[in-house]
Amino acid sequence: MSLFLPKLNCKKDIDDVIKGVAEKVVVLRFGRDEDSVCLQLDEILSKTAHDLSNMASIYIVDVDKAPIYTRYFDISYIPSTVFFFNGQHMKVDYGSPDHTKFVGSFKTKQDFMDLIEVIYRGAMRGKMIVQSPIDPQNIPKYDLLYHGI
């Protein structure tokens, strides 16, 4: 569990953050506190939170406490990280079929920092989708299951 990152414990808290944070990227890490990959990601997020404080606000969301968002974003693998800017869902082209979230942990702090910078700069220019700056070899590969296709 990350002691350094704020936790959002219900849908109202998540809604308030998404709608209330202006001119910054809102980073929502969906996962579970006891999961080892989530802990690895939390360490990267907490170590970069101060450096990115002008561009991003980072929050932890337990998938079991936010089932509405877990279903909405089709979070079947944890951790999954979702990004917003001024209340709008930001999408990122990682070279995979799913542009709505980053699945897994970032390999390095620099990968995460570069991604936030690209999302922030793109959002400031009015873009709703940006191209991932992360080396494709550093992006975890998962077989995403799409229900009802």
DSSP file with accessible surface (Angstrom, degrees, kcal/mol):
  #  RESIDUE AA STRUCTURE BP1 BP2  ACC     N-H-->O    O-->H-N    N-H-->O    O-->H-N    TCO  KAPPA ALPHA  PHI   PSI    X-CA   Y-CA   Z-CA
    1    1 A M              0   0  112      0, 0.0     2,-0.6     0, 0.0    32,-0.0   0.000 360.0 360.0 360.0 136.9    0.0    0.0    0.0
    2    2 A S        -     0   0   13      1,-0.1     3,-0.2     3,-0.1    58,-0.1  -0.737 360.0-174.0 -86.5 122.1    1.3    3.4   -0.8
    3    3 A L  S    S+     0   0  138     -2,-0.6    -1,-0.1     1,-0.2     0, 0.0   0.587  82.2  56.0 -85.4 -12.0    1.4    5.7    2.2
    4    4 A F  S    S+     0   0  167     38,-0.1    -1,-0.2     2,-0.1    -2,-0.0   0.529  94.2  71.3-100.9  -8.8    2.4    8.7    0.1
    5    5 A L  S    S-     0   0   11     -3,-0.2    54,-0.1    54,-0.0     2,-0.1  -0.902  84.7-112.4-112.1 138.8   -0.4    8.8   -2.5
    6    6 A P        -     0   0   66      0, 0.0    54,-2.6     0, 0.0     2,-0.4  -0.386  29.3-139.3 -68.5 144.1   -4.0    9.8   -1.7
    7    7 A K  E     -a   60   0A  58     52,-0.2     2,-0.5    -2,-0.1    54,-0.2  -0.839   3.0-149.0-104.7 142.2   -6.7    7.1   -2.0
    8    8 A L  E     -a   61   0A  13     52,-2.7    54,-0.7    -2,-0.4    57,-0.1  -0.954  14.7-176.7-108.9 122.5  -10.1    7.5   -3.4
    9    9 A N        +     0   0   76     -2,-0.5     2,-0.3    52,-0.1    -1,-0.1   0.441  57.1  21.7-105.6  -2.8  -12.6    5.2   -1.6
   10   10 A C  S  > S-     0   0   49      1,-0.1     4,-2.0    56,-0.1     5,-0.2  -0.978  81.3 -97.4-156.6 169.5  -15.9    5.7   -3.4
   11   11 A K  H  > S+     0   0   87     -2,-0.3     4,-3.0    54,-0.2     5,-0.2   0.889 119.6  55.5 -58.7 -40.8  -17.5    6.8   -6.7
   12   12 A K  H  > S+     0   0  129      1,-0.2     4,-2.7     2,-0.2    -1,-0.2   0.916 106.9  49.9 -60.8 -43.3  -18.2   10.3   -5.3
   13   13 A D  H  > S+     0   0   59      2,-0.2     4,-2.0     1,-0.2    -1,-0.2   0.922 113.1  46.8 -60.2 -43.6  -14.5   10.9   -4.4
   14   14 A I  H  X S+     0   0    0     -4,-2.0     4,-2.8     2,-0.2     5,-0.2   0.940 112.6  49.0 -64.7 -46.8  -13.4    9.8   -7.9
   15   15 A D  H  X S+     0   0   23     -4,-3.0     4,-2.6     1,-0.2     5,-0.3   0.912 110.0  52.1 -57.8 -44.2  -16.1   12.0   -9.6
   16   16 A D  H  X S+     0   0   78     -4,-2.7     4,-2.1    -5,-0.2    -1,-0.2   0.899 112.2  45.4 -61.3 -41.0  -15.0   15.0   -7.5
   17   17 A V  H  X S+     0   0   18     -4,-2.0     4,-2.0     2,-0.2    -2,-0.2   0.947 113.1  49.1 -68.7 -47.0  -11.3   14.6   -8.4
   18   18 A I  H  < S+     0   0   15     -4,-2.8    69,-0.6     1,-0.2    -2,-0.2   0.925 122.2  34.1 -59.4 -43.3  -12.0   14.0  -12.1
   19   19 A K  H  < S+     0   0  163     -4,-2.6    -1,-0.2    -5,-0.2    -2,-0.2   0.762 120.8  48.8 -82.3 -26.0  -14.3   17.1  -12.3
   20   20 A G  H  < S+     0   0   59     -4,-2.1     2,-0.6    -5,-0.3    -3,-0.2   0.700  85.6  86.3 -94.3 -20.8  -12.4   19.3   -9.7
   21   21 A V     <  -     0   0   24     -4,-2.0    65,-0.5    -5,-0.2     2,-0.4  -0.729  63.4-164.3 -86.7 119.3   -8.8   19.1  -10.8
   22   22 A A        +     0   0   69     -2,-0.6     3,-0.1     1,-0.2    -2,-0.0  -0.822  60.1   0.9-108.9 143.1   -8.1   21.8  -13.4
   23   23 A E  S    S+     0   0   96     -2,-0.4     2,-0.3     1,-0.2    -1,-0.2   0.726 108.6  94.3  59.7  25.7   -5.1   22.1  -15.8
   24   24 A K  S    S-     0   0   65     -3,-0.3    62,-0.7    33,-0.0     2,-0.4  -0.986  80.7-108.4-139.5 153.5   -3.5   18.9  -14.5
   25   25 A V  E     -bC  56  85A   0     30,-3.4    32,-2.8    -2,-0.3     2,-0.6  -0.668  30.6-144.4 -77.9 128.2   -3.5   15.3  -15.6
   26   26 A V  E     -bC  57  84A   1     58,-2.9    58,-2.0    -2,-0.4     2,-0.6  -0.886  13.6-161.4 -94.9 122.2   -5.4   13.2  -13.2
   27   27 A V  E     -bC  58  83A   0     30,-3.0    32,-2.9    -2,-0.6     2,-0.6  -0.936   6.0-171.0-107.1 120.2   -3.8    9.8  -12.8
   28   28 A L  E     -bC  59  82A   0     54,-2.8    54,-2.6    -2,-0.6     2,-0.7  -0.960   6.3-160.9-114.3 114.8   -6.0    7.0  -11.4
   29   29 A R  E     -bC  60  81A   0     30,-2.7    32,-3.1    -2,-0.6     2,-0.5  -0.860   9.0-160.7 -95.3 111.4   -4.2    3.8  -10.5
   30   30 A F  E     +bC  61  80A   0     50,-3.3    50,-2.2    -2,-0.7     2,-0.3  -0.820  42.4  88.5 -92.2 129.3   -6.8    1.0  -10.2
   31   31 A G  E    S-b   62   0A   0     30,-2.1    32,-2.1    -2,-0.5     2,-0.4  -0.947  71.5 -71.8 178.8-156.5   -5.7   -2.1   -8.3
   32   32 A R    >   -     0   0   84     -2,-0.3     3,-1.3    30,-0.2     6,-0.2  -0.988  28.7-130.2-131.1 143.0   -5.4   -3.7   -4.9
   33   33 A D  T 3  S+     0   0   27     -2,-0.4    -1,-0.1     1,-0.3     6,-0.0   0.802 106.8  49.9 -60.9 -32.8   -3.1   -2.8   -2.1
   34   34 A E  T 3  S+     0   0  142      4,-0.1     2,-0.3    -3,-0.0    -1,-0.3   0.546  83.5 108.2 -88.5  -5.1   -1.8   -6.3   -1.5
   35   35 A D    <>  -     0   0   48     -3,-1.3     4,-2.3     1,-0.1     5,-0.2  -0.560  64.9-143.2 -75.9 131.9   -1.0   -7.0   -5.2
   36   36 A S  H  > S+     0   0   88     -2,-0.3     4,-2.0     1,-0.2    -1,-0.1   0.874 100.3  49.0 -66.0 -37.8    2.8   -7.2   -5.8
   37   37 A V  H  > S+     0   0   45      2,-0.2     4,-2.5     1,-0.2    -1,-0.2   0.901 110.6  51.9 -69.4 -36.2    2.6   -5.5   -9.3
   38   38 A C  H  > S+     0   0    0      2,-0.2     4,-3.1     1,-0.2    -2,-0.2   0.914 109.0  50.4 -63.2 -41.7    0.4   -2.7   -7.8
   39   39 A L  H  X S+     0   0   68     -4,-2.3     4,-1.9     2,-0.2    -1,-0.2   0.897 109.3  51.1 -63.4 -39.2    3.0   -2.2   -5.1
   40   40 A Q  H  X S+     0   0   98     -4,-2.0     4,-1.6     2,-0.2    -2,-0.2   0.932 113.5  44.6 -62.4 -45.3    5.7   -2.0   -7.7
   41   41 A L  H  X S+     0   0    0     -4,-2.5     4,-2.9     1,-0.2    -2,-0.2   0.917 109.3  56.2 -65.9 -42.1    3.7    0.6   -9.7
   42   42 A D  H  X S+     0   0    4     -4,-3.1     4,-3.0     1,-0.2     5,-0.2   0.867 103.8  54.7 -58.4 -36.7    2.8    2.6   -6.5
   43   43 A E  H  X S+     0   0  102     -4,-1.9     4,-2.2     2,-0.2    -1,-0.2   0.940 110.4  45.2 -63.4 -44.1    6.5    2.9   -5.8
   44   44 A I  H  X S+     0   0   17     -4,-1.6     4,-1.3     1,-0.2    -2,-0.2   0.936 114.8  48.6 -63.4 -45.0    7.1    4.5   -9.2
   45   45 A L  H  X S+     0   0    0     -4,-2.9     4,-1.3     1,-0.2     3,-0.3   0.922 112.8  46.5 -62.9 -44.5    4.1    6.7   -8.8
   46   46 A S  H  X S+     0   0   31     -4,-3.0     4,-0.5     1,-0.2    -1,-0.2   0.871 110.4  53.0 -69.3 -33.9    5.0    7.9   -5.4
   47   47 A K  H  < S+     0   0  110     -4,-2.2     4,-0.3    -5,-0.2    -1,-0.2   0.757 117.5  37.7 -71.3 -23.1    8.7    8.6   -6.3
   48   48 A T  H  X S+     0   0    0     -4,-1.3     4,-2.1    -3,-0.3    -1,-0.2   0.566  91.1  90.4-102.1 -11.2    7.6   10.7   -9.3
   49   49 A A  H  < S+     0   0   28     -4,-1.3     4,-0.3     1,-0.2     7,-0.2   0.889  90.1  45.8 -56.0 -43.2    4.6   12.5   -7.7
   50   50 A H  T >< S+     0   0  153     -4,-0.5     3,-1.2     1,-0.2     4,-0.2   0.936 112.8  49.3 -67.5 -44.5    6.6   15.4   -6.4
   51   51 A D  T 34 S+     0   0   96     -4,-0.3     3,-0.3     1,-0.3    -1,-0.2   0.813 117.8  41.4 -63.3 -30.0    8.5   15.9   -9.6
   52   52 A L  T >X S+     0   0    4     -4,-2.1     4,-2.9     1,-0.2     3,-2.0   0.319  79.2 112.4 -99.1   7.5    5.2   15.9  -11.6
   53   53 A S  T <4 S+     0   0   44     -3,-1.2    -1,-0.2    -4,-0.3    -2,-0.1   0.740  75.9  53.8 -59.0 -24.6    3.2   18.0   -9.2
   54   54 A N  T 34 S+     0   0  135     -3,-0.3    -1,-0.3    -4,-0.2    -2,-0.1   0.721 122.6  28.2 -78.4 -21.1    2.9   20.9  -11.7
   55   55 A M  T <4 S+     0   0   39     -3,-2.0   -30,-3.4     1,-0.2     2,-0.3   0.645 121.9  31.2-110.5 -23.7    1.5   18.6  -14.4
   56   56 A A  E  <  - b   0  25A   5     -4,-2.9     2,-0.4   -32,-0.3    -1,-0.2  -0.984  47.3-153.2-145.7 151.2   -0.3   15.7  -12.6
   57   57 A S  E     - b   0  26A  21    -32,-2.8   -30,-3.0    -2,-0.3     2,-0.4  -0.997  26.8-154.7-119.8 126.1   -2.3   14.7   -9.5
   58   58 A I  E     + b   0  27A  11     -2,-0.4     2,-0.3   -32,-0.2   -30,-0.2  -0.875  14.9 177.3-112.0 133.0   -1.9   11.0   -8.8
   59   59 A Y  E     - b   0  28A  38    -32,-2.9   -30,-2.7    -2,-0.4     2,-0.4  -0.947  23.5-134.0-134.2 154.1   -4.5    8.9   -6.9
   60   60 A I  E     -ab   7  29A   2    -54,-2.6   -52,-2.7    -2,-0.3     2,-0.4  -0.887  19.9-170.9-106.7 133.7   -4.9    5.2   -5.9
   61   61 A V  E     -ab   8  30A   0    -32,-3.1   -30,-2.1    -2,-0.4     2,-0.5  -0.994  18.4-138.6-127.8 126.5   -8.3    3.5   -6.4
   62   62 A D  E >>  - b   0  31A  16    -54,-0.7     3,-1.4    -2,-0.4     4,-0.8  -0.732  13.0-142.4 -81.8 124.9   -9.1    0.1   -5.0
   63   63 A V  T 34 S+     0   0    8    -32,-2.1     3,-0.4    -2,-0.5     7,-0.2   0.802 100.1  56.4 -60.2 -28.3  -11.0   -1.9   -7.7
   64   64 A D  T 34 S+     0   0   98    -33,-0.3    -1,-0.3     1,-0.2   -32,-0.1   0.727 107.5  47.8 -76.4 -20.3  -13.2   -3.5   -5.0
   65   65 A K  T <4 S+     0   0  106     -3,-1.4   -54,-0.2     1,-0.2    -1,-0.2   0.512 116.0  43.0 -96.3  -8.2  -14.3   -0.1   -3.7
   66   66 A A     X  +     0   0    3     -4,-0.8     4,-2.3    -3,-0.4     3,-0.3  -0.426  62.6 154.7-132.5  59.9  -15.1    1.4   -7.1
   67   67 A P  H  > S+     0   0   61      0, 0.0     4,-2.4     0, 0.0     5,-0.2   0.821  71.9  60.0 -62.5 -28.3  -17.0   -1.4   -9.0
   68   68 A I  H  > S+     0   0   84      1,-0.2     4,-2.5     2,-0.2     5,-0.1   0.950 111.6  38.5 -64.1 -47.7  -18.8    1.1  -11.3
   69   69 A Y  H  > S+     0   0   30     -3,-0.3     4,-2.5     2,-0.2    -1,-0.2   0.857 112.1  58.6 -70.8 -33.7  -15.5    2.5  -12.7
   70   70 A T  H  <>S+     0   0   25     -4,-2.3     5,-2.7    -7,-0.2    -2,-0.2   0.933 113.5  38.5 -61.0 -43.7  -13.9   -0.9  -12.7
   71   71 A R  H ><5S+     0   0  171     -4,-2.4     3,-1.2     3,-0.2    -2,-0.2   0.911 113.5  55.9 -71.5 -42.3  -16.7   -2.1  -15.0
   72   72 A Y  H 3<5S+     0   0  174     -4,-2.5    -2,-0.2     1,-0.3    -1,-0.2   0.905 115.4  37.0 -58.9 -43.6  -16.9    1.1  -17.0
   73   73 A F  T 3<5S-     0   0   10     -4,-2.5    -1,-0.3    -5,-0.1     3,-0.2   0.353 109.0-124.5 -91.2   7.0  -13.1    1.0  -17.9
   74   74 A D  T < 5 -     0   0   53     -3,-1.2     2,-1.2     1,-0.2     3,-0.2   0.930  37.0-174.4  49.6  54.1  -13.3   -2.8  -18.3
   75   75 A I      < +     0   0   16     -5,-2.7    -1,-0.2     1,-0.2     3,-0.1  -0.694  25.9 146.7 -84.7  98.4  -10.5   -3.3  -15.8
   76   76 A S        +     0   0   65     -2,-1.2     2,-0.4    -3,-0.2    -1,-0.2   0.570  63.6  51.0-106.4 -17.9   -9.8   -7.0  -15.9
   77   77 A Y  S    S-     0   0   76     -3,-0.2    -1,-0.2    65,-0.0    27,-0.1  -0.970  89.3-111.0-117.6 139.8   -6.1   -6.8  -15.3
   78   78 A I  S    S+     0   0   36     -2,-0.4   -47,-0.2     1,-0.1   -41,-0.1  -0.921  88.1  38.6-121.1 148.9   -4.5   -4.9  -12.4
   79   79 A P  S    S+     0   0    0      0, 0.0    25,-3.4     0, 0.0     2,-0.4   0.590  71.5 167.5 -76.7 153.1   -2.9   -2.5  -12.1
   80   80 A S  E     -CD  30 103A   0    -50,-2.2   -50,-3.3    23,-0.2     2,-0.5  -0.996  19.7-153.0-128.0 135.8   -4.6   -0.4  -14.7
   81   81 A T  E     -CD  29 102A   0     21,-2.8    21,-2.8    -2,-0.4     2,-0.3  -0.946   9.3-169.5-116.8 128.6   -3.9    3.3  -14.9
   82   82 A V  E     -C   28   0A   0    -54,-2.6   -54,-2.8    -2,-0.5     2,-0.4  -0.897   8.0-150.0-118.9 144.6   -6.4    5.8  -16.4
   83   83 A F  E     +CE  27  90A   1      7,-0.6     7,-2.6    17,-0.4     2,-0.3  -0.916  13.7 178.5-121.6 142.9   -5.8    9.4  -17.3
   84   84 A F  E     -CE  26  89A  13    -58,-2.0   -58,-2.9    -2,-0.4     2,-0.3  -0.938  10.0-165.5-134.3 157.9   -8.0   12.5  -17.3
   85   85 A F  E >  S-CE  25  88A  12      3,-2.5     3,-2.0    -2,-0.3   -60,-0.2  -0.938  77.4 -17.0-146.4 122.3   -7.5   16.2  -18.1
   86   86 A N  T 3  S-     0   0   68    -62,-0.7   -64,-0.1   -65,-0.5   -67,-0.1   0.884 129.8 -49.9  49.1  44.6  -10.1   18.9  -17.1
   87   87 A G  T 3  S+     0   0   31    -69,-0.6     2,-0.4   -66,-0.3    -1,-0.3   0.428 115.3 116.2  81.5  -2.5  -12.8   16.2  -16.7
   88   88 A Q  E <  S-E   85   0A 109     -3,-2.0    -3,-2.5   -70,-0.1     2,-0.4  -0.852  70.1-118.0-104.1 136.6  -12.1   14.6  -20.1
   89   89 A H  E     -E   84   0A  38     -2,-0.4     2,-0.5    -5,-0.2    -5,-0.3  -0.562  29.5-146.0 -71.0 123.1  -10.8   11.0  -20.4
   90   90 A M  E     -E   83   0A   2     -7,-2.6    -7,-0.6    -2,-0.4     2,-0.3  -0.807  10.7-155.5 -93.8 131.6   -7.4   11.1  -22.1
   91   91 A K  E     -f  129   0B  90     37,-2.6    39,-1.9    -2,-0.5     2,-0.4  -0.799   3.7-159.6-107.6 149.9   -6.5    8.2  -24.4
   92   92 A V  E     -f  130   0B   1      7,-2.1     2,-0.9    -2,-0.3    39,-0.2  -0.996  16.7-135.1-132.0 130.6   -3.1    7.0  -25.3
   93   93 A D  E     +f  131   0B  45     37,-3.0    39,-2.3    -2,-0.4     6,-0.1  -0.763  29.2 168.7 -86.0 105.1   -2.0    5.0  -28.3
   94   94 A Y        -     0   0   14     -2,-0.9    -1,-0.2     4,-0.3    45,-0.1   0.300  64.1 -97.3 -95.0   4.8    0.4    2.4  -26.9
   95   95 A G  S    S+     0   0   71      1,-0.4    -2,-0.1     2,-0.0     4,-0.1   0.669  97.0 104.2  83.1  16.3    0.4    0.3  -30.1
   96   96 A S  S    S-     0   0   42      2,-0.2    -1,-0.4     1,-0.0    -2,-0.3  -0.801  87.2-105.2-122.1 168.4   -2.3   -2.0  -28.6
   97   97 A P  S    S+     0   0  105      0, 0.0     2,-0.7     0, 0.0    -1,-0.0   0.750 103.0  72.5 -66.1 -23.1   -6.0   -2.3  -29.3
   98   98 A D        +     0   0   13      1,-0.1    -4,-0.3     3,-0.1    -2,-0.2  -0.847  46.7 165.2-102.1 112.8   -6.9   -0.6  -25.9
   99   99 A H        +     0   0   57     -2,-0.7    -7,-2.1     1,-0.1    -1,-0.1   0.352  63.0  80.2-100.0   1.3   -6.2    3.2  -25.8
  100  100 A T  S    S+     0   0   40     -9,-0.2   -17,-0.4     1,-0.1     2,-0.3   0.708 100.2   8.2 -85.9 -20.3   -8.3    3.8  -22.6
  101  101 A K        -     0   0   10     -9,-0.2     2,-0.6    -3,-0.2   -19,-0.2  -0.988  65.6-115.9-156.4 158.9   -5.8    2.6  -20.0
  102  102 A F  E     -D   81   0A   3    -21,-2.8   -21,-2.8    -2,-0.3     2,-0.5  -0.911  34.1-152.2 -98.8 122.3   -2.2    1.5  -19.3
  103  103 A V  E     +D   80   0A  18     -2,-0.6   -23,-0.2   -23,-0.2     2,-0.2  -0.840  55.0   4.3-101.4 129.7   -2.2   -2.1  -18.1
  104  104 A G  S    S-     0   0    0    -25,-3.4     2,-0.3    -2,-0.5   -23,-0.1  -0.529  97.7 -46.7 100.1-167.7    0.6   -3.3  -15.8
  105  105 A S        -     0   0   11     -2,-0.2     2,-0.2   -27,-0.1    -2,-0.1  -0.763  52.6-110.1-104.9 151.0    3.5   -1.4  -14.2
  106  106 A F        -     0   0    1     -2,-0.3   -62,-0.1     1,-0.1    33,-0.1  -0.539  21.3-136.6 -73.4 144.3    5.8    1.0  -15.9
  107  107 A K  S    S+     0   0  120     31,-0.5     2,-0.3    -2,-0.2    -1,-0.1   0.879  82.5  13.6 -70.5 -37.8    9.4   -0.4  -16.3
  108  108 A T  S  > S-     0   0   62      1,-0.1     4,-1.4    30,-0.1    -1,-0.1  -0.931  71.2-118.1-136.9 160.6   11.0    2.8  -15.2
  109  109 A K  H  > S+     0   0   93     -2,-0.3     4,-2.6     1,-0.2     5,-0.2   0.882 115.2  58.6 -61.3 -37.8   10.2    6.1  -13.5
  110  110 A Q  H  > S+     0   0  106      1,-0.2     4,-2.9     2,-0.2     5,-0.2   0.879  99.8  55.9 -64.3 -37.4   11.3    7.9  -16.7
  111  111 A D  H  > S+     0   0   16      2,-0.2     4,-2.2     1,-0.2    -1,-0.2   0.941 111.3  44.3 -58.1 -46.2    8.7    6.0  -18.8
  112  112 A F  H  X S+     0   0    0     -4,-1.4     4,-2.5     2,-0.2    -2,-0.2   0.933 113.8  49.3 -65.6 -44.6    5.9    7.2  -16.5
  113  113 A M  H  X S+     0   0   38     -4,-2.6     4,-2.3     1,-0.2    -2,-0.2   0.916 111.4  49.5 -62.9 -41.6    7.3   10.8  -16.4
  114  114 A D  H  X S+     0   0   53     -4,-2.9     4,-2.3     1,-0.2    -1,-0.2   0.910 110.6  50.9 -63.1 -41.3    7.6   10.9  -20.2
  115  115 A L  H  X S+     0   0    0     -4,-2.2     4,-2.7    -5,-0.2     5,-0.2   0.931 109.8  48.9 -63.3 -45.1    4.1    9.6  -20.6
  116  116 A I  H  X S+     0   0    0     -4,-2.5     4,-3.0     1,-0.2     5,-0.2   0.923 110.7  51.3 -61.5 -41.4    2.6   12.3  -18.2
  117  117 A E  H  X S+     0   0   69     -4,-2.3     4,-2.8    -5,-0.2     5,-0.3   0.932 111.3  47.0 -63.1 -42.0    4.5   15.0  -20.1
  118  118 A V  H  X S+     0   0   45     -4,-2.3     4,-2.5     2,-0.2     5,-0.2   0.924 114.3  47.0 -66.2 -43.0    3.2   13.9  -23.4
  119  119 A I  H  X S+     0   0    0     -4,-2.7     4,-2.9     2,-0.2     5,-0.2   0.945 114.0  48.3 -63.2 -45.3   -0.4   13.6  -22.1
  120  120 A Y  H  X S+     0   0   51     -4,-3.0     4,-2.4    -5,-0.2    -2,-0.2   0.949 114.2  44.5 -61.3 -49.5   -0.1   17.0  -20.4
  121  121 A R  H  X S+     0   0  124     -4,-2.8     4,-1.0    -5,-0.2    -1,-0.2   0.902 115.4  48.3 -64.8 -40.1    1.3   18.8  -23.5
  122  122 A G  H ><>S+     0   0    3     -4,-2.5     5,-2.6    -5,-0.3     3,-0.6   0.929 111.8  49.3 -64.5 -43.8   -1.3   17.1  -25.8
  123  123 A A  H ><5S+     0   0   11     -4,-2.9     3,-1.8     1,-0.2    -2,-0.2   0.888 105.9  56.3 -64.3 -38.3   -4.2   18.0  -23.5
  124  124 A M  H 3<5S+     0   0   91     -4,-2.4    -1,-0.2     1,-0.3    -2,-0.2   0.777 107.6  50.3 -64.9 -24.0   -3.0   21.6  -23.3
  125  125 A R  T <<5S-     0   0  167     -4,-1.0    -1,-0.3    -3,-0.6    -2,-0.2   0.295 125.5-103.7 -93.8   5.4   -3.2   21.7  -27.2
  126  126 A G  T < 5S+     0   0   59     -3,-1.8    -3,-0.2     1,-0.3     2,-0.2   0.542  70.5 147.1  88.8   7.3   -6.8   20.2  -27.1
  127  127 A K      < -     0   0  108     -5,-2.6    -1,-0.3    -6,-0.2     3,-0.1  -0.534  33.6-167.4 -78.3 144.9   -5.9   16.6  -28.1
  128  128 A M  S    S+     0   0   83      1,-0.2   -37,-2.6    -2,-0.2     2,-0.3   0.523  78.3  38.1-104.4 -13.9   -8.0   13.8  -26.6
  129  129 A I  E     -f   91   0B  81    -39,-0.2     2,-0.3    -7,-0.1    -1,-0.2  -0.997  68.9-174.4-138.3 137.8   -5.6   11.0  -27.7
  130  130 A V  E     -f   92   0B  12    -39,-1.9   -37,-3.0    -2,-0.3     2,-0.4  -0.887  29.9-106.1-128.0 161.8   -1.8   11.1  -27.8
  131  131 A Q  E     -f   93   0B 124     -2,-0.3   -37,-0.1   -39,-0.2   -39,-0.0  -0.737  40.8-113.2 -88.2 131.7    1.0    8.8  -29.0
  132  132 A S        -     0   0   16    -39,-2.3   -17,-0.1    -2,-0.4    -1,-0.1  -0.415  16.7-158.1 -66.3 133.3    2.8    7.0  -26.3
  133  133 A P        +     0   0   56      0, 0.0     2,-0.2     0, 0.0    -1,-0.1   0.495  59.8 111.4 -86.2  -3.2    6.5    8.0  -25.9
  134  134 A I  S    S-     0   0    8      1,-0.1     5,-0.1   -23,-0.1    -2,-0.1  -0.515  81.2-106.0 -78.3 135.7    7.3    4.7  -24.2
  135  135 A D    >   -     0   0   76     -2,-0.2     3,-2.7     1,-0.2     4,-0.3  -0.373  28.4-127.2 -55.4 127.4    9.5    2.2  -26.0
  136  136 A P  G >  S+     0   0   87      0, 0.0     3,-1.2     0, 0.0    -1,-0.2   0.786 109.2  62.8 -53.3 -27.3    7.2   -0.6  -27.2
  137  137 A Q  G 3  S+     0   0  161      1,-0.2    -2,-0.1     3,-0.0    -3,-0.0   0.727 100.2  54.2 -68.8 -20.9    9.5   -3.2  -25.5
  138  138 A N  G <  S+     0   0   43     -3,-2.7   -31,-0.5     2,-0.1    -1,-0.2   0.373  87.7  93.9 -93.7   3.5    8.7   -1.5  -22.2
  139  139 A I  S <  S-     0   0   17     -3,-1.2   -33,-0.1    -4,-0.3   -35,-0.1  -0.872  81.0-122.5 -99.5 120.6    4.9   -1.9  -22.5
  140  140 A P        -     0   0   29      0, 0.0     2,-0.5     0, 0.0   -37,-0.2  -0.302  23.0-135.4 -60.5 142.3    3.5   -5.0  -20.9
  141  141 A K        +     0   0  152      2,-0.0     2,-0.3   -45,-0.0   -45,-0.0  -0.882  28.5 171.4-104.3 129.6    1.6   -7.3  -23.3
  142  142 A Y        -     0   0   87     -2,-0.5     2,-1.1   -65,-0.0   -39,-0.0  -0.978  39.4-118.9-132.9 148.0   -1.7   -8.8  -22.3
  143  143 A D        -     0   0  137     -2,-0.3     2,-0.3     2,-0.0    -2,-0.0  -0.783  38.5-149.8 -83.6 101.6   -4.3  -10.8  -24.2
  144  144 A L        -     0   0   43     -2,-1.1     2,-0.6     1,-0.0    -3,-0.0  -0.591   2.4-144.8 -78.7 133.9   -7.2   -8.4  -23.7
  145  145 A L        -     0   0  104     -2,-0.3     2,-0.6     2,-0.0   -69,-0.0  -0.877   9.0-161.8-102.1 120.8  -10.6  -10.0  -23.6
  146  146 A Y    >   -     0   0   96     -2,-0.6     3,-0.8     3,-0.1     2,-0.2  -0.914  16.5-138.2-104.4 120.3  -13.4   -8.1  -25.1
  147  147 A H  T 3  S+     0   0  143     -2,-0.6    -2,-0.0     1,-0.2     0, 0.0  -0.523  79.0  15.4 -79.5 139.0  -16.8   -9.4  -24.0
  148  148 A G  T 3         0   0   90      1,-0.2    -1,-0.2    -2,-0.2     0, 0.0   0.677 360.0 360.0  79.5  18.2  -19.7   -9.7  -26.4
  149  149 A I    <         0   0  173     -3,-0.8    -1,-0.2     0, 0.0    -3,-0.1  -0.855 360.0 360.0-103.9 360.0  -17.6   -9.5  -29.6
